[in-house]
Structure formats: C-alpha cells, structure tokens
Amino acid sequence: MTDLSVIIVNWNTAALLMDCLESVFRNSDGISSEIVVVDNGSTDGSVEAVRRNFPAVNIIQNSENFGFAKANNQALKICAARYAVLLNTDARLEPGALATFLAFMDREKDVAACCGQLLDSDGTTQNSFSVFPSLATELLNKSLLKLLLPRWYPSKWGPFAQPVRIDSVIGACMAIRTADLGTVGLLDEDYFFFFEETDWCRRAQGAGKRIVFIPSARITHMQGQSVSRDPVGSSIEYYRSRYTYFRKHHPLPVRFLLRVGLMFKLVADILLNCLGLIATLGMSARYRSKFKIFTGIILWHIKLWPAKEGLKRAQRRKGVIPFENGKWMLSVCIIVYNEERNIGACLESVKWADEIVVLDSYSGDRTVETARRYTDKVFQAPWEGFSRNKNLCVGKATHEWILVVDADERMTPELKNEICSLSEGVDGYYVGRKNFFLGKWIRFCGWFPDYSIRLFRKSKGTFGDRAVHEAVRIDGKTAKLSQPLLHYTYTSVHQFVDRLNRYSTLAAEEIMKKRGMMTGRRLRWDTAVDLLTRPAFTFIKMYFVKLGFLDGKYGFLISFFYSYYVFMKYAKKWEISQKERDVAAQP
C-alpha cells in the first residue's frame, strides 16, 4: 500500500499550483506517494500545465467548480494510501514536512489528523490551528478573547516546541489517516469552502480520535491567495459556512444569538469604516475595499442568503496575461552593471516568465555569465542613463506585457500570483516595494510601500528622459497592485553613501538641465537658500513627518543620509553652474 497521497484542489490558480507541485516533488523523495490534482473546471490552462510539467500527477478534471469538500472527496474515495495530505494551492511544503507527518502518525495510532506550522513567505509564523467555533470566538475581538479567556483560547499565540493536541487544523495543509474515514466519514459537502476541516475534526474527536499540531513540520502559506480575487464572494461564503457549522453543532438559541450578534458587529464595522472613509476623503483603498465587503455581506443578509451569491457561482474573467506551455507570456526586463552578487537570485524569482531580457553595460564581473544561465536574451550596450537603457531593454522584448525589475529586487510568489491573475481594463500597474536597509525592512521614512509603475503594456508605456529616478509614463489607465516587490538595497553604509554620491551628481545635472545657467547674484542666493533649508527639511520630513523614528537607528541613519544627499545635490548644482559661468566668461 502507498504511504501517502497528496491531494490538491485547484480552480484557476495555475501560478500557485505550479509552485505547490514543485514543492511536493522536491520533498517527497524516499516516500511511497502519489499526487492527485482535482481541477474544478479551470479555464486558465492549469490542467495543460500540470500535464506538461508534472506528467506523473494524477488529474481528476471536473467540468465545473464543485467546491473544496466535494473535490477532495473525489480523490479520497479512490485513495489507496495509508495517509492523505490535503494541500491548498497557495501552500508550499518545506523540507521534511511530509516525512514528519508520516513518522508521527505511524507512531501515534489514535491520531486521526495533524497539521504543521504555517509560515508567511518571510518566515513569520501564521495561525496554524484553532479552537472549535462558539459565540465567544465568533463575536468577540480575538485579542480581547485572548486576554479574557487565556486557558480556553490559547492556541493561536503560544509558542510550541513539541506536538500538542488541538481542536481543529487550519485547512491549508492537513494530514489525515484514511483508515479513519470509515468511522468519521468524508468531508461534509454542505460546505463549499471554509469550515469543512473544522467540521471533520469535530466529528473525529467525537469518535474518540485526536487532532495534533506538529510545530516541526513547516509549510509556507500565501494566506488568502486562492480566494483573493473575489473578496466579497469569499466573505459571503465564509458567513454561509459559519451558519452551516452552527446549524450542525449548536442548538437553535445559540444560532439565533450568533446571527443577531454578527449583524450588530457588521453594522458597527461599516459605521467605523465610514468614519475612516470620511477622514481620508475616500482616498484610502483599504477603507474602500472594506466598505465594499461589509456592504456586500449586509445585502446578502437582507436578500435572505441567496445561494447564487458567494463562490459557488463565481466566474473567472479572462486573464490579461496568457499562460502557454507552463509559462506566462510576458517579458521581464532588467538592466545591469556589475550585479554578480544579485542577478542570480533576481532571475530565479522571475523564471516563470516566458521571456527574460537582460541589458548589461559591459560589466567587469560574472554578471553576464550568470544571466545566461537563465536566458539567452542577454544584450550589451554602453551606459546612457537609466531611462535610455531601460527603454532600450524594453525595446528588445517581444511580448505585449512588460515587467521591469532591478537586479537587487525579488519577485514574491504572492506578487507573481497577483500578476498572473489580472484581468483586462488597465494599461499599467504601480507595484510597491518592501525596502530593506542593512537587512532590516524599513516600514517608515516614506520607504514603504514606495510605489512605481513596473508592469505595463509595451505599446502604452515608456520611460521618461530623466537621468535618475526614472519613471514610466502610461498612455492609458493605471491601477495599483496589492503585493510588493522585495528590494534588498544597501547592505552597508559604504554602499549607501557611495550610491547617494553618484545619484546626487545625476540629480544635480538633471536640475541644471531644466533650469539652465543662472546669473551670479541669482546663483548665490538660490544656492544659499537650497543648502540652508532643503537638507534640514528633508530630515524633518523623513524622520518626524513620515515617522522614521519608529524604525529606530535605521530610520535615523536613512533620514540623516538623505539630508546629506540633498545637500550634496545642491552643492554639486552650484559647482556645475560655477564651472559653466567661468567657461562662459572666458574670451
């Protein structure tokens, strides 16, 4: 008998599915296993990509979206393994996770299911298990609940070094003993999405079985990515599943109090959100999104919970970026110079794209050699400035959509999934950056989210002619993506100061190009004002107004060095003007 069957349910998440399957194959060596993908009527090329890239995977192909519980049951009914791991497409197994599940459940015969430690992409721990839902858990603030009922609700915050018995798993990754399916039963198909694993765990414990959390088994989970395209529908589906769970496991008075309490909570939430919208003059995307979600949920209740709303009838709009032969049809463009230290990791993070174009300015290290391991489209050209070289690089791309990244930036799986899920109607997208200084993520100083246009239609965008701080000009509609790039800038103070010195020269030249040559008196007055006021204003703005002090010593260093950069920029502007005036005065 096979030891392990890994079951993955997919609906139009091809980008996530490829990464998920790669992690399974990478971590299943030495284990007798099978992998089953149940596809719920995807139209994004998911099935074709699996067949092309992972031919050993068994595929169950449905004509429509049957939901999470029913799709998993399809695979469980034909499963011949001793254990089954139900894995979301937005989850990736870390080394040893499957072997840890297998060894633990072989040893602990009364364990019906177990789960591991879920992690964000940056290694931050997520909630990995939960208590069974009650009026307290559903109506009280989670932090308040932790404070008031620490013994009853400890699970999501406490550190664990050893396996511990729990109520219920978080269903991103769940290992179950298939022999217990005869006693506990399959997943309840009344749940379309959400709460099906909680219901199963409750039934298993009612049958005298244990559910266990194993902290040493680690799984990276891109939380919410599989349902992020339809936040209103997902929220409605969560409410529907919550009501289903309470209908099955709680008496009528409790169910009544739940609905009344949730309606009061929704009304309070939407009123507070309206205050946020008023305070921000409607400019906050966060408040606008929440208002849309809360309004959608309330309208669903007013209409008496129609079945046609939620995820069951969700339709995927055609993706703007085609998916063919396991690759996404867009061009990644990168300009480089002596980036041997960074370029490999950068290209590794974008290798899912069909075309990568690298333009090198005659590097003296192994940059070109490293780049050619990832793409055959490596070109060389003399340095003519950021804008001109980037436009030259974009000009060598062949796809309609262009993604511009720098060598010291990294694409995250979350951003990849968001890009691959975009729909028609926008010509250029602003992408934020998480900037790291000396290894620390800088949250303030104006460094986050640091938006700039990075993804655009080739026919609609071009870089403006600027020597530094180049930007794409879009002839059309723009929007913002929610997921950021990772920017590993400035790993040392020396590097930071050296770059600021070079950038201040370019910025000074840019200023002079715009202003032209000034008279002596005007020059002296203008320079004195700039040198006396602008550096101080820059420090005050970054350190105090933009809360740089909250980044501690890193915020102080950044604010100080940027004020130094501004001082150098205007000092060099004066120097350039002085030289031009002296030349002009010569006979």
BAFILUM-554231 format. One record per residue (C-alpha): residue number from 1; x, y, z. Coordinates in steps of 0.1 Angstrom, whole numbers. Layout:
BEGIN
- num u v w
- NUM X Y Z
...
//
This chain:
BEGIN
- num u v w
- 1 0 0 0
- 2 12 35 -8
- 3 22 55 23
- 4 10 89 12
- 5 -15 105 -12
- 6 -11 143 -16
- 7 -44 158 -28
- 8 -45 193 -42
- 9 -78 210 -53
- 10 -74 238 -79
- 11 -96 264 -95
- 12 -79 288 -118
- 13 -47 292 -97
- 14 -22 279 -122
- 15 7 301 -109
- 16 2 288 -74
- 17 -4 253 -85
- 18 30 250 -103
- 19 49 262 -72
- 20 29 239 -49
- 21 35 208 -71
- 22 72 217 -73
- 23 74 218 -35
- 24 57 184 -32
- 25 80 167 -57
- 26 110 183 -41
- 27 100 170 -6
- 28 87 135 -13
- 29 119 117 -21
- 30 121 84 -3
- 31 84 84 4
- 32 60 60 -13
- 33 35 85 -26
- 34 10 96 -52
- 35 -1 131 -61
- 36 -36 139 -72
- 37 -48 172 -86
- 38 -86 177 -86
- 39 -93 206 -110
- 40 -127 223 -106
- 41 -133 234 -142
- 42 -103 258 -145
- 43 -101 279 -177
- 44 -66 293 -171
- 45 -45 264 -186
- 46 -40 247 -152
- 47 -46 212 -164
- 48 -25 216 -195
- 49 4 230 -174
- 50 2 200 -150
- 51 2 175 -178
- 52 32 192 -194
- 53 53 199 -164
- 54 43 171 -140
- 55 32 141 -161
- 56 33 118 -131
- 57 4 136 -114
- 58 -30 120 -115
- 59 -56 145 -126
- 60 -93 145 -119
- 61 -109 171 -142
- 62 -143 184 -133
- 63 -165 204 -157
- 64 -174 230 -131
- 65 -164 243 -96
- 66 -176 216 -71
- 67 -160 233 -41
- 68 -133 222 -18
- 69 -151 195 2
- 70 -166 176 -28
- 71 -134 178 -48
- 72 -113 164 -20
- 73 -138 137 -15
- 74 -135 127 -51
- 75 -98 120 -45
- 76 -103 104 -11
- 77 -128 79 -25
- 78 -101 65 -48
- 79 -72 70 -24
- 80 -51 38 -19
- 81 -26 53 6
- 82 -25 50 44
- 83 -25 87 48
- 84 -37 116 27
- 85 -24 152 28
- 86 -49 178 17
- 87 -29 207 4
- 88 -41 241 -8
- 89 -25 255 -40
- 90 -13 286 -20
- 91 8 263 2
- 92 43 251 -3
- 93 59 222 17
- 94 92 229 34
- 95 119 202 37
- 96 109 173 59
- 97 72 182 63
- 98 58 150 47
- 99 83 127 64
- 100 74 143 98
- 101 37 137 93
- 102 43 101 82
- 103 66 93 112
- 104 43 109 138
- 105 11 92 126
- 106 29 58 123
- 107 38 62 160
- 108 6 77 173
- 109 -22 54 163
- 110 -51 73 178
- 111 -43 105 158
- 112 -68 110 130
- 113 -53 142 116
- 114 -24 165 121
- 115 -11 198 108
- 116 22 217 108
- 117 34 253 114
- 118 22 276 87
- 119 46 304 77
- 120 44 336 56
- 121 69 339 28
- 122 93 358 50
- 123 92 331 77
- 124 68 348 100
- 125 45 323 118
- 126 8 322 110
- 127 -21 308 129
- 128 -20 270 122
- 129 -49 257 143
- 130 -80 269 161
- 131 -105 261 188
- 132 -140 250 178
- 133 -162 280 169
- 134 -185 293 196
- 135 -204 326 203
- 136 -173 339 221
- 137 -149 331 192
- 138 -172 345 165
- 139 -184 376 183
- 140 -155 388 204
- 141 -124 405 193
- 142 -96 379 191
- 143 -71 399 212
- 144 -98 405 238
- 145 -107 369 238
- 146 -70 360 244
- 147 -70 384 274
- 148 -103 372 289
- 149 -101 335 283
- 150 -64 326 281
- 151 -69 289 291
- 152 -98 284 267
- 153 -84 302 237
- 154 -46 299 238
- 155 -37 282 206
- 156 -31 309 181
- 157 -5 328 201
- 158 15 304 222
- 159 50 291 211
- 160 52 253 208
- 161 83 231 208
- 162 65 198 209
- 163 34 183 193
- 164 2 193 211
- 165 -34 182 210
- 166 -57 208 194
- 167 -94 212 184
- 168 -91 219 147
- 169 -65 224 120
- 170 -63 254 96
- 171 -70 236 63
- 172 -41 249 42
- 173 -23 216 49
- 174 -40 187 67
- 175 -27 151 70
- 176 -54 125 78
- 177 -54 88 84
- 178 -75 73 56
- 179 -85 43 78
- 180 -105 67 100
- 181 -126 78 70
- 182 -148 47 76
- 183 -156 59 111
- 184 -155 97 108
- 185 -167 99 72
- 186 -157 121 43
- 187 -157 159 43
- 188 -192 173 46
- 189 -202 186 11
- 190 -227 211 26
- 191 -196 233 30
- 192 -185 247 -3
- 193 -154 265 10
- 194 -144 272 47
- 195 -152 252 79
- 196 -152 217 62
- 197 -119 208 80
- 198 -133 222 113
- 199 -164 201 110
- 200 -144 169 102
- 201 -121 175 132
- 202 -151 178 155
- 203 -166 146 142
- 204 -132 128 145
- 205 -129 139 182
- 206 -165 128 188
- 207 -153 94 176
- 208 -126 93 202
- 209 -97 104 179
- 210 -70 130 185
- 211 -61 160 163
- 212 -25 172 167
- 213 -4 202 158
- 214 33 193 149
- 215 54 225 150
- 216 85 209 134
- 217 65 203 101
- 218 67 236 83
- 219 46 249 54
- 220 48 282 37
- 221 13 296 31
- 222 4 325 10
- 223 -26 332 31
- 224 -58 340 12
- 225 -42 339 -23
- 226 -66 312 -36
- 227 -97 334 -29
- 228 -82 369 -31
- 229 -98 377 -65
- 230 -133 378 -51
- 231 -132 392 -15
- 232 -169 399 -14
- 233 -178 364 -26
- 234 -153 349 -3
- 235 -167 367 27
- 236 -202 357 19
- 237 -191 321 15
- 238 -174 323 49
- 239 -206 335 65
- 240 -226 308 48
- 241 -202 281 60
- 242 -202 295 95
- 243 -240 293 97
- 244 -239 257 84
- 245 -214 248 111
- 246 -235 263 139
- 247 -267 246 124
- 248 -249 212 127
- 249 -233 216 161
- 250 -252 242 182
- 251 -288 245 194
- 252 -313 270 180
- 253 -309 297 207
- 254 -271 298 201
- 255 -277 301 163
- 256 -302 329 169
- 257 -277 348 191
- 258 -250 343 166
- 259 -270 359 137
- 260 -281 388 159
- 261 -246 394 172
- 262 -230 392 138
- 263 -255 417 124
- 264 -247 442 152
- 265 -210 436 146
- 266 -214 442 108
- 267 -233 475 114
- 268 -206 487 138
- 269 -179 477 114
- 270 -195 496 85
- 271 -201 527 106
- 272 -164 527 117
- 273 -153 522 81
- 274 -175 551 70
- 275 -157 573 95
- 276 -124 561 81
- 277 -136 570 46
- 278 -146 604 57
- 279 -113 610 75
- 280 -93 600 44
- 281 -117 618 20
- 282 -124 585 3
- 283 -87 582 -8
- 284 -79 550 12
- 285 -81 519 -9
- 286 -82 498 23
- 287 -113 516 36
- 288 -130 514 2
- 289 -123 477 -1
- 290 -137 470 34
- 291 -168 491 27
- 292 -175 471 -4
- 293 -171 438 16
- 294 -193 449 45
- 295 -219 462 22
- 296 -220 430 2
- 297 -224 409 33
- 298 -252 430 47
- 299 -270 430 13
- 300 -267 392 12
- 301 -284 390 46
- 302 -311 414 35
- 303 -318 393 5
- 304 -322 362 28
- 305 -289 344 19
- 306 -293 336 -18
- 307 -274 305 -29
- 308 -264 322 -62
- 309 -241 346 -43
- 310 -207 337 -29
- 311 -181 315 -45
- 312 -204 288 -59
- 313 -213 308 -90
- 314 -181 328 -93
- 315 -168 331 -128
- 316 -132 337 -137
- 317 -126 366 -160
- 318 -102 360 -188
- 319 -66 367 -177
- 320 -48 396 -193
- 321 -15 376 -195
- 322 -18 344 -214
- 323 -5 311 -199
- 324 10 287 -225
- 325 32 257 -222
- 326 38 262 -185
- 327 50 298 -189
- 328 33 332 -186
- 329 35 352 -217
- 330 52 384 -205
- 331 87 399 -208
- 332 108 407 -177
- 333 133 435 -185
- 334 164 441 -163
- 335 193 465 -168
- 336 225 455 -150
- 337 261 466 -144
- 338 284 445 -121
- 339 255 428 -104
- 340 271 394 -100
- 341 260 394 -63
- 342 223 400 -70
- 343 214 389 -105
- 344 211 351 -99
- 345 185 354 -71
- 346 166 381 -91
- 347 164 359 -122
- 348 155 328 -101
- 349 124 347 -88
- 350 111 356 -123
- 351 120 324 -142
- 352 83 316 -145
- 353 80 343 -172
- 354 83 332 -208
- 355 109 359 -217
- 356 137 375 -197
- 357 156 403 -213
- 358 188 415 -197
- 359 207 445 -209
- 360 243 448 -195
- 361 265 478 -196
- 362 298 459 -201
- 363 301 445 -166
- 364 336 436 -154
- 365 324 407 -132
- 366 304 375 -139
- 367 270 392 -143
- 368 266 382 -180
- 369 277 346 -174
- 370 252 342 -146
- 371 224 358 -166
- 372 229 335 -195
- 373 221 305 -172
- 374 185 318 -171
- 375 180 334 -205
- 376 195 336 -240
- 377 184 372 -244
- 378 214 389 -228
- 379 225 420 -246
- 380 252 446 -240
- 381 252 484 -247
- 382 271 514 -233
- 383 256 532 -203
- 384 234 562 -214
- 385 214 567 -183
- 386 187 548 -165
- 387 158 559 -187
- 388 175 554 -221
- 389 189 520 -211
- 390 156 508 -198
- 391 138 519 -229
- 392 165 501 -250
- 393 159 469 -229
- 394 121 471 -233
- 395 125 476 -270
- 396 142 442 -273
- 397 112 425 -256
- 398 87 406 -278
- 399 56 402 -255
- 400 28 427 -251
- 401 32 430 -213
- 402 65 442 -197
- 403 76 437 -161
- 404 106 458 -151
- 405 127 448 -121
- 406 161 457 -108
- 407 188 432 -100
- 408 185 438 -62
- 409 148 431 -63
- 410 130 398 -58
- 411 96 387 -70
- 412 74 371 -43
- 413 50 342 -51
- 414 22 364 -39
- 415 30 391 -64
- 416 35 365 -91
- 417 1 352 -84
- 418 -15 386 -84
- 419 1 395 -118
- 420 -9 362 -133
- 421 -45 367 -122
- 422 -50 402 -136
- 423 -80 410 -159
- 424 -84 434 -188
- 425 -91 471 -184
- 426 -58 486 -172
- 427 -26 495 -192
- 428 -1 500 -163
- 429 2 489 -127
- 430 20 505 -98
- 431 39 480 -77
- 432 50 487 -42
- 433 84 477 -27
- 434 94 464 7
- 435 128 481 11
- 436 155 465 33
- 437 183 486 47
- 438 212 468 63
- 439 190 437 63
- 440 160 454 81
- 441 126 461 64
- 442 121 498 67
- 443 84 505 73
- 444 85 543 76
- 445 107 572 63
- 446 84 572 32
- 447 101 539 21
- 448 70 517 22
- 449 52 509 0
- 450 72 531 -24
- 451 50 527 -55
- 452 62 530 -91
- 453 49 516 -124
- 454 66 483 -131
- 455 41 463 -152
- 456 27 478 -183
- 457 16 472 -219
- 458 46 478 -242
- 459 25 499 -266
- 460 13 521 -238
- 461 43 529 -216
- 462 78 544 -220
- 463 104 557 -195
- 464 107 595 -194
- 465 140 610 -203
- 466 155 615 -168
- 467 190 608 -156
- 468 178 595 -122
- 469 146 585 -105
- 470 133 574 -139
- 471 95 567 -142
- 472 72 551 -168
- 473 47 573 -185
- 474 15 555 -193
- 475 -9 565 -221
- 476 -39 549 -205
- 477 -55 537 -173
- 478 -34 527 -143
- 479 -40 508 -111
- 480 -21 496 -80
- 481 -12 460 -71
- 482 -15 450 -35
- 483 16 427 -33
- 484 51 443 -31
- 485 84 435 -46
- 486 112 428 -21
- 487 141 453 -25
- 488 173 443 -9
- 489 191 477 -12
- 490 221 490 7
- 491 237 462 26
- 492 264 485 40
- 493 267 522 50
- 494 296 525 25
- 495 274 512 -3
- 496 246 536 7
- 497 269 567 8
- 498 286 557 -25
- 499 252 554 -43
- 500 239 586 -28
- 501 271 603 -41
- 502 266 590 -76
- 503 228 598 -76
- 504 234 633 -63
- 505 257 640 -93
- 506 230 628 -117
- 507 203 647 -99
- 508 224 679 -99
- 509 229 676 -137
- 510 192 670 -141
- 511 184 702 -122
- 512 208 722 -143
- 513 194 708 -175
- 514 160 720 -165
- 515 169 754 -151
- 516 197 765 -174
- 517 226 788 -164
- 518 218 815 -138
- 519 233 848 -131
- 520 259 852 -103
- 521 236 870 -78
- 522 207 847 -85
- 523 230 817 -82
- 524 244 827 -49
- 525 210 835 -34
- 526 194 803 -48
- 527 223 781 -36
- 528 223 796 -1
- 529 186 790 3
- 530 188 755 -10
- 531 218 745 11
- 532 204 760 43
- 533 168 748 41
- 534 164 717 19
- 535 186 693 39
- 536 170 702 72
- 537 136 700 57
- 538 143 665 43
- 539 155 652 76
- 540 124 666 94
- 541 101 652 68
- 542 115 617 68
- 543 123 613 105
- 544 93 631 120
- 545 65 636 95
- 546 70 602 79
- 547 76 586 113
- 548 112 575 105
- 549 119 575 142
- 550 97 543 145
- 551 124 525 125
- 552 149 532 153
- 553 185 537 145
- 554 179 526 109
- 555 153 554 105
- 556 178 580 119
- 557 206 568 95
- 558 183 569 65
- 559 169 604 73
- 560 204 618 80
- 561 220 604 49
- 562 191 615 27
- 563 195 651 41
- 564 233 647 32
- 565 222 635 -3
- 566 201 667 -7
- 567 230 689 5
- 568 253 672 -20
- 569 228 675 -48
- 570 226 713 -45
- 571 262 718 -37
- 572 270 699 -70
- 573 244 720 -88
- 574 263 751 -76
- 575 296 736 -87
- 576 283 728 -122
- 577 268 763 -125
- 578 301 779 -114
- 579 321 759 -139
- 580 297 768 -167
- 581 297 805 -157
- 582 335 805 -157
- 583 336 789 -191
- 584 311 814 -205
- 585 332 843 -191
- 586 363 832 -209
- 587 371 853 -241
//
